[in-house]
Amino acid sequence: MITPSAETRNTTRKVLGNRPTQEIRHTAEGQARQNLRSALATDTPEVVQSPKDELDTLRREHAKLRQAIYEAAQVQRRLCGPREFVWGEFEISGEIFPVRHLSGDFFKVMKLDSALGLTLGDIAGKGLSAGIWQAHLMDLILRSARTYLHPDDAVAEVNRALCQDQSEPPLTALFYARLYPERGELVYCNAGLPPPLLLRRNKSLERLEKGGPMLGALKEATYNSGSVCLNPGDMLLAYSDGLTECQNSQEEEFEMGRLSAAAKAVSGASANQVLFSTLGAVLDFADACPPGDDLTLLVVRRREALLTEDTSANNKDYSRPRRQPPLVVATEASRERRGNYCK
């Protein structure tokens, strides 16, 4: 215990005089509080914030984060698409409804010399992680599509590249096809997506099931290609599982039957009308229940009459084709796997 010296006691008596003890204590406490306020005001003004200031700071940071995610989502939408495209007799329309700002779903239409490359994918998960992987995966698909002539070879190459990645990529379901407009042939490979529907002019349905497992699971996975002819009036619908698994308040799923019925109801309409009519049927079915997964739909329709004007000149999504790497020629054995092409 520290005992004040006689000099200190005498000084205190001179300053305080004969004041009562309680008054002395109040005076000392008031002086201490004043000294603390002065120190905080002059030395560390940024250390202590009022609750209102802290809330304002959090709101500003949250607004910046939302703006950054919004800008990333706009970049993501530009990487996908085009949302509408017409080439000769073929109309193509696609749309993505993300659960969050960033989507794990994607689709892309690519010009590959005399063919169109069509791809629709669904990366496991959603939000930021899936959105970050999307750009990398789309780049792999584009490079493989320009290198390999057959869809099964291209998909197998993308799978090998993903499995060699040391950062543990997520599983990805992918539908990739090459459409040859001059002869109406679609050669495809379906790696784990729900089988796309081919709705014929007479309203009969076919499912495009040939392919293989999801990407990113087995490095040496094998894939097969299928081939179909799109005749005038035929229509292809490729979609992610978020569409058929969308639920209503009774926890019923939209399922394949409702999708088929919705497509048949507008089978004679344009690809864009079919797209939004079908998506509208899904959202009407869900009613007030928000979707639990990203919804993506890609519609390819062959018109029954060729328009006289050159519609391809109006599409601004494709610039001058870049130099193509040499195509990898498949062996005779690999050609035999691909079934019967259009004659």
PyMOL commands that set and color helices and strands:
alter all, ss='L'
color gray80, all
select helices_A, chain A and resi 6-16+21-42+51-79+128-147+151-164+241-244+255-265+271-286+311-314+332-336
alter helices_A, ss='H'
color red, helices_A
select strands_A, chain A and resi 84-87+90-97+105-112+115-123+172-180+185-191+197-199+205-207+211-212+226-229+235-239+295-302
alter strands_A, ss='S'
color yellow, strands_A
deselect
rebuild
show_as cartoon
